[in-house]
Amino acid sequence: MEKVFVLIFIIGFTMHVQAQEVNTEEPKNVLYGSVGNLVLWFTTNANYERLIKTKDANIFSRYYLHVGFGGYAAWAENGRSTDVSFRWLGGRKKSHLELGVGVVSLFDSQGYDIAKSNTQGYEPEPSRDDYRDFYPAATVGYRFQKLRGGLVFRTGLASPDGVYLSLGYAF
């Protein structure tokens, strides 16, 4: 009977100690959805970020590689967008200044479809590259993200998104 009590005590103590341990490792992955608007420009994106470096610094302490896929609509065109950028986060708690630079590819699928339908088989099909443009991407914004993961909320001004709002999860 003593062995049973000792075994129950050891199991209970082990469970208690494990419950007290806190995961101090910072999440390496962030997934979020984003919508942006700038007058006659509207974007929606699905985004993934990977933490590539963390350091103890007063200004920027986290560095991310960002990839986003989505769509855009403007007055005279709409299509797909793809962007790749580097992001820097400043702040040591849960509120961060976020800066980013990179490149975005915009494919005008509406213009391509119109040009393709205008050929009617008599002319060569238009090149998709003629309807793809590359632009600089930039981000300046606020980011709410706890250091141990969970909810991510972003807002700010970006190119080409305009004023954006994002909601996601860090894990």
N, C-alpha and C positions, 0 to 999 in steps of 0.2 A: 504494500500500500504506500510506503514511503517513496518507493521508486516512481509510482504514478504521480504523487504530489510534486516530486522533484522534476519529473518530465513536464508536467503542466506548468510549473513555475518557469522552467527554462524556455519553453515554447512561448509563454506569455511575455516574459522579459524580452525575448528576441523580437517578437512582434512589436512590442512597445518601442524598442530601440530603432527598429526599421521605420516605424511610423514617424519618429522624431527627425529622421534624416531628411534633409531638404536638397532637392536637385539644384546645385549651384551652377551647373553648366548652362551656358547661354545657348538659346536655340540657333541652329545653323541655317534653317530654312524658313522662308516666309512666302505664303501664298495669299494673294488678295485680288479683288476685283475693283475696277476703277471706272468712273464716268467723268467726262470733262466737257466743258462748254465754253465757247468764246464767240459770241454774237451769232454768226451763221455757221459755226463749226461745232460738231458734236462727236465725241469719241467714247467708245467702250473698250475696255481691255481686261484680259486675264494676265496676271503677272506672277513671276517667280523670282525670288532673290535668294542668293546663297552668300552667307557670311564668309568672307575670305580672310579677314584679319581683324583682330581685336588688340588694342593696346591701351595702356594707361596714358591718356593725354588730356590736356585741359580743354582742347577745342574739339577735335574729331577723334573719336575712339573706336568707331566701327566702320568697316569697309565692306561693301556688298557688290556683287556682280548681279545685274538685273537683266531679265529677259521678259518682254511683254508681247502679246499677240492680241489683235482685236480688229475693230472696224472703225471707220470714220464716215461722216456724212458732212458735206458742205453744200453751198448753194448750187454749184454746177457739177459736182462729182461725188462719188462715194466709192468706198472700196475697203481694202484690208491694210492693216498697218502691222509692222514688226519693228520692235526697237531693242537695242542692246545698249546698256550704259553702266557706268560705275556710280555708286552712291556712297556718300559719306554721311554719317550720323554724328551729331554733336550732342552732348548731354550725358550725364551719368545715371540718371534715374529713369523715369518712364516718359518724360517729355523731351523730344529731340528736335533739333534743327536738322533738316535733311537737304542736302545738296547733291545734284547729279549732273553728269555730262555723258553724252553718247551720240548715237546715230539712229535715225528712224527711217525705215523704208515704207513709202506709201505707194500702193498699187491701185490705180484708178480703174476698177473693174467695170464701172458703168461706161466710161469712155472707151475701154477696150471692147466691150460687148457691142456698142454702137458702131465702132469702126469695123468690127468683124462682120456685123450684119450688112454693112454698106458695101462690102466687097462682092457679095452675091455670087461667089464662085468664079468671077471673071478676073479678079486681081489676086495677087498673093495675099495671104492672111497677114494682118498686121503683127508686128513683133510685140510680145508682152513687155519687153524691155523699154519700148517707147512709152509705155504707160506706167512705168515704175520710176519714182524719184527718191532721192536720198537727201535728207535734211539733218541738221544738227538737232540733237535733243538736249534739253536742259530742264532741271527741276530745282525749285526753291520752295520749301514748305515746312509744315509742322507735322510731326509724327508722334503718335502715342503708341508706345510699345514697351511693355515691362521687360526687364532684363532676363526673366526666367521664362518668357514665352506667353502665349495666350493671344488675346485680342490685339489687333493692329488697326489703328485708325490714322488716315493721312488726309491732309488737305493742303492746298497751296496753288502755285502757279507753275505751269510746265509748258514746254514747247514739244510737241504740237498740241497737247491736250487742252490748253487754256486753264481755266479755273477747274480744279479737280477735287473729287471726294473719293476716298478708297476705304474699303473695309475688308479685313482678312484675318489671318491666323499665323502666328509664329510657332514653330515646333522644332 
